[in-house]
Amino acid sequence: MFVIAEAGSNWRAGSAVRDLKRAFALVDAAAEAGADAVKFQTYRADTVYVSNAGVSGYLSKSGISKPITELFKNLEMPYEMVPKLAARCRKRRIAFMTTPFSEADFRAVDPYVRVHKIASYEITHPALLRLAARSRKPTILSTGASTLDDIDWAVAEFRRHGGKNLSLMQCTAKYPAPFEALNLSAIPTLLTRYRVPVGLSDHSLDPLVAPAVAVALGATLIEKHFTLDRSLPGPDHAFAVTCRELSILVHAVHAASSALGTGKKEVLPEEKELHAYAQRAVQAIRTIRRGDTLREGDNVAVLRPGSRTKGMHPRFLSRAEGKRAKRAIALGDGLKAGDF
């Protein structure tokens, strides 16, 4: 199980000094929560949207009415910040990740990450897919607002250029995403169709439900936006989980993953005591002497053995009915297959 704490643009505080301080605090919080990686975003506004892209509808509803290009310009991560964040992550023993959005972004972040992440809306970006493939590094591709045709093409493009280690993320491109729009049943679809690890990039407000269900459906990666304070200004704070919720999420998904087990139905080591103590078997209900005729209800019955020797499975009781005991059996002890 691999949990990515998505810092997104939540590092932005208003000045270079404050930005770095908040970004470091996010790294520290993710490490303390037990996440495996903390992820940022590295982009330049003029290489993401067309210059007259306008205002985002979903952001307008949350009170952010600036043109998207202006908003992105304000949230650009300076390239010189990337190695500082990577160093902080090394110090805190958490993997550093940051999503690039252009070829220049990719080249700026590639020396500092071990795993690349490609955002949902970049699934149709050939240059990014090629660069990720040629890096030979594990790559995670989100699939929000995409079709199977989109994913088919992106996976093929990645592999065509030498990419080997690819994971996909089920994702719903809505911020926040309601439960009914999460479509978690797509996780088994992606697993079956592409035969690669699949995870969930979760934009719902709840810290537990979707990640736990995703794990039950086969997800091995979970990504979740988090923030130091949900009331801070910026596009990614309002739908992010708090640091405390992130910690709860990390514990929950690891517990859910552990609870899945092997899938093999057998008596587990943890069950052996009660398997012997409480599962019904054929037990002596009075002292049986050698040569006694065995009869259900007279000297044997189907009972729980407790601390006595456990007998044979009751499905074999009919074989013993009317037969003579070959040995003495104490009250409470089990009748074995070779005892008659």
N, C-alpha and C positions, 0 to 999 in steps of 0.2 A: 504494500500500500504506500502510495506517494502522495503527500498532501502539499499543495502549493498555496501559500498565503499570498494573495494578489493585492499588492499595494496600489497598483494602477497609478493614478495621478494624485493619490492622497498624500504624497510627499510635499506637494507645493504649499509653501507657507508665506511667500511674498518677497523674500530676499535670498540671496545665495547662501548666506550663513544660516538663516532660519530653515531654508529648504533642506540643507544637508543635515541639520540637527533633527528635523522631523523624520527625514528618510532613515537616519540611523536609529531613531526611536522605533520606527516601523520594523526595521531589521531585528532589533532587540526583542520587540514584542512577539514577532513571529517565531524567533528562536525559543523564547520562554514558553510559548504555547505548544511547542513540540512539532511545529511544521517542518517538513523536509526541505522546503525551498521557499524563498520569498521572491516575488516577481514584480518588476516595475515595467514601464513602457518607455521606449526611447524613439522619438520621432521628430520630424520637422514638418510644420503645418503645410508648407508649400509643396511637399511631396506626398501628402495624404489626400486632401480634397482639392477640387477645382477652386479657383479663387473666388468665385461667386456662388459658393455652395449654399449660402443662406443660413437660416436658423433651424435648429433641430426641434421637431415637434415635441418629442418626449422630454427634452430639457426645458423647453418653454413651459410645459405643464408644472415643472418643479421650480419655476421662478428664474431660470437661467435663459435670458433672451438674447444674448450676444450671438452674432454669426459664428458658426462652427469653426471657421478658420481663425477668427480672433480668439476663441476659446482655446483651440489647439496651440496657437502661438504662445499663449500665456503659460501653457502646460508643457512646453518643450523641455525635455531633460537635456542639460548641457552635456556634451560628450565627455568632458573632463570629470563629470560626476560619476561616470560609470566605474572607473577603476577604484574610486574611493568607496563606493558601495560594495564592490567585489571584495575589497580588503576587509571591510567591516563584517561581511558575511563569513569570510574565512576565520576571522577572530571569534565570531559567535558560533562557528561550526554548523552553518546552515548554507545550503546551496543558493547561489546567486543566479537569478534569471532576469532577463529583461527582453521584452518583445520589440523587435525592430520592425519598421514599416517601410523601409526603402533600402536600396543597395548600400547607400552611404551609412545608414543606421546599422545595417548588418555588419559592415566592416568595422564599425566603431565598437560594437558589443562582442563580436565573435571571439576576440582573445580572452575575454573575461567570463565566458559562460561555458558550462559543460553540456548543457541541454538547451536547444533552441525551442522557442514557442512562436508559432505563427497564429495570429489572431483570426477570428472567424471571417472578417470582411476581407482578409488577405488571401483567402482560399483560391481566388482567381488571379493571383499575382505571380506570374511565371518566374520573374527574376528572384523573388524571395524563395520560392520552392527550389529553384536550381541551386541557389547559394547554400541553402540548408542541406540539400542532398550532397553537394560537393564538400561540405565541411566534414562529412562523415560522423557528425555528432548526432546523438539521439535527438529527434525532433517531435514536438507535440503540436498537432494541428487541431484547432477548434473548428466546429462545423455548424455554428449558429447561422440561421437564415440561409442554409444551403440545401441543395437537393442531392440525391444519390448521384446524379450525373456530375454535379460539381465535385463531389468527393471522389468519384471514379477518376475524373480527369486529374485532380490534384495528386492523388495517390500514384497514378501512372506517371505523371510528370516528375514527381519526387524520385520514383524508382528508376525512371528513364535516365536520370542524371546521377545514378550511383547511390542514391539514398537507400539505406538498409533498415535502420532502426527508427520506425515511425509508430507513434501512438495517436489515436483520435480522441477527441473530446465531444461528447454530446453537449449541446449548448443551446439555450434559447435566447435569441437576440432581443431581449426586453429587459428594461431596468427600472424597477425590479420585475422579476418574472413571477406570475401567479402559478400556484401549484398545477392548475389544470393545463398550463402551457408548457410544462417541463418535458413532456413526452419521454419519460425515462425508459419506456419500453423500446425506444430506438437503440438502447445500449446493446441488447442481445442481437439486434439486427446488424449493427456495425461489427460486432464480434464475429458473427457468422460470415458476413459478406467479405470482410477485409483480412480476417485472421491476424489482427494486430491487437496490442493492448488498447483498451478503451476506458475512458474516464468520463467525469462530469465536470464541466465548468458551470457552477451553479450561481445563478443570479437571483434566486429567491431570497426573501428576507429571513426565513427560518434557518437556523444554523444546523439543524439535525435531520429533518425529515428526508429531504432529497438526497443528501450524501449517504445516509444509511440505506435508503432504498436502492440507490445506485450501486452500492457495494453488494447488496443482495442479488442484484441483477448481473453482476460480473465486473463492475468497474474496479480498476486497480489504481486509478489516479483521481484525486478530487482537487478542484481549484475553487477558491472562494475569496471574494473581495473582503478586505478588512480595513478598519480605520481605528485611529486612536480616539476619535470623537465623532459620532454620527452627525452632530450639529455643525461641524465645520463647513465653511463654504467650499464649493467645488462639485463637479458632476458625479464623483464616485463615492462620496461619503454616505449619502442618504440610504443607499441600498446595501451598504457593506455591514458585515457583522463587527461587533466590538471585539477587543482583544480577549476578553473573558469568554465570549461566545466562540471565538476561534479555538481557544483551548478546549472547550467542551466538544467542539466539532472534531478536533484531532483525536481526542480520547474515544469519541463515539465511533468514528470510522475504523479505527484500529480494533476496537472491541467487536464491531460488526464483522470485520474481515476475519478476526479470530473465530467468531461464532459460526462461520460458514463450515469450518471443518474440512474434511477430505471428500465428503460425498459418499464414502463407503459406509454402508449400514452394518455396524458390528457392535459388540459389547466393548465400550470404551474402558480404558483403565480406571477412569473416575466412576464407572458403573459396576465394577466387578464385585465390590463388597455387597451391594444390594441385589445384584444378580444372583449371588450365592445365598443371600439371607432371605430375600422376599419373593423371588419368583417361585410359583407353585411347581411342585414335583410330587413324585410318588413316595410317601413317607409312611413309616410304621406307626399305627395308632395304639398298638400295644406290643409288648415284647413278643417277638416271633422266634420260635425255636427251629432248629434244623429239622426239616421234614414236615413242618406245618403246611397246610394247604392255604394258599394265598387267595384272599377274597376281599374285594373292595367293600368298605364299610364295616368289615369284620376286623381285619388286622392291618389293612393298608387303606390310604385315602390320599386324595389330591389336596395337599396343604402346603403352606409356606414353611420351609424348614427352619428358619431362624438360624440359630448358632449350631444346629445339628448338621450331620452330613447330608448333603443334598442328594436326592434320588434321581431316577431317570425321568425323562420327559413323559408327561401323562399320555401322550399319544401311543406309548408302548404298553399301557396298563392292561389292555385286552389280552396281550400275549402272556401276561403273568397270571391272569385270572384262572383259578383252579389248579395251577402248578404248585409243586412242592418247593419250599425254601431249601436251598443248598447250604445255607449257613444261618447262624443265629443273628438276628437283627434287633438291636436295642430299641426301646420305645423312642420315637421321634426321629430315628435315623432313616436314611433313604434306602429304598430298594433299587439296586443297580441291575443293569441288563444281564449280568452273569450270575445273579443270585437265585435263579430258578431254572 
